[in-house]
């Protein structure tokens, strides 16, 4: 029980004991560390070098200001950020480079096309650089390619850049051309629609020439003029009738039938008055107005009464004197001319009146036709402007003056690898080579069940048992010779190993 408590209460091994153990096995620890260091250094030296080549592509803005030529190719900067990597690393572009340079021939015999493309995609890195204003998108981006072949990485990086730029120019030209073709097609349809609307409007104006709403004022003025001429003509006819009646009434007393002629003359004069009154009423009212209907009825009765009375004989003017006969002849001719003129005026008034009456209906039809025509005209003009702008944008893209990508720095063959960092690995190998053998030696020493010191023995033994003394290690001459031989062997092995390592590092596998 006391021994168990003593063991549990015993102190840990001191550093002096550990150093003593290491000193006792120094040659073994040294050779183990040397072997591990050499193996680690050779292993690190055999690691494959990874090279990286980078090309920088500048997002070149449009050379001509957009206020002069607006580009038809508009892309969201955020969308470009999201799709740029997929565009550069698409299967078609990687496959094109893979076939053009015949890359990875050994890998192509062992792996599928998709695996090789994924391998190339993993080796490619794209770094995006935005402008100070985030809403303006990219200012430049770089394409990097990593591989073990230092001559290959620059070639692949430059091929990726040139392939992407060529593809971008081609796509922009196709987009500009597609926009121009679409607008040209729409413009042709708009032109046909506009010509159709123009034809309909022209046909309508030709069909209703003189009756269109824009000629209403002219028609009203012409109608007023004709009505004034009609009234003036009726007044002239009335005066001629009165003069004719007066001339017929001044015939000699012995040769005229006073009662008959006076009555007929009075009726004729009354007829002229009623016709004049009817005309004045029609100028103000319609045919269904009561006064118009009353005067029309009176005139109809008067005409019927005149029809029952005997006409003046044709040779009745023979009883007049020569002057009266000449005057009556002139009056008859003038009355005939005036009546013909009156009929012509009435016909013209009816024509103009129908034009004025049709204005509301024609105005609605003309407004609809004009509205459709103006809409088609505005649409055609808008499409014409857009087509012209799209044509300029297409020409801009064709001459590569639009917004495009430009290689700022081409990829160059790298002079040194980017990894592995052999200096760091060498340092780690040396530290591990020194610590691992020493740790194993001390660990083995601690794991042994032997008593390692007088103090440990005292802690194990009961308190009533005393230690009489201790015997130091006995070293013989044979042990000394054996120790010298081991030391010599260790030195020789170290020299040979270090020499071989130096030759390997500087001749066989130069790494520094």
ABEGO torsion letter per residue (X at the ends): XAAAAAAAABBBBBAAAAAAAAAAAAAAAAAAAAAAAAAAAAAAAABBBBBBBBBBBBBBBBABBAAABBBABBBBAAAAAAAAAAAAABAAAAAAAAAAAGBGAAAAAABBAAAAAAAAAAABBBBBBBBABAAAEBABBBBBBBBABAAAAAAAAAAAAAAAAAAAAAAAAAAAAAAAAAAAAAAAAAAAAAAAAAAAAAAAAAAABGABAAAAAAAAAAAAAAAAAAAAAAAAAAAAAAAAAAAAAABBAAABBAAAAAAAAAAAAAAAAAAAAAAAAAAABBAABAAAAAAAAAAAAAAAAAAABBBBBAAAAAABBAAAAAAAAAAAAAAAAAAAAAAAAAAAAAAAAAAAAAAAAAAAAAAAAAAAAAAAAAAAAAAAAAAAAAAAAAAAAAAGABBBBBBABBBBBBABBAOBBAAAAAAAAAAAAAAAAAAAAAAAAAABABBABAAAAAAABBAABBBAEBBBBBBBAAAAAAAAAAAAAAAAAAAAAAAAAAAAAAAABBAX
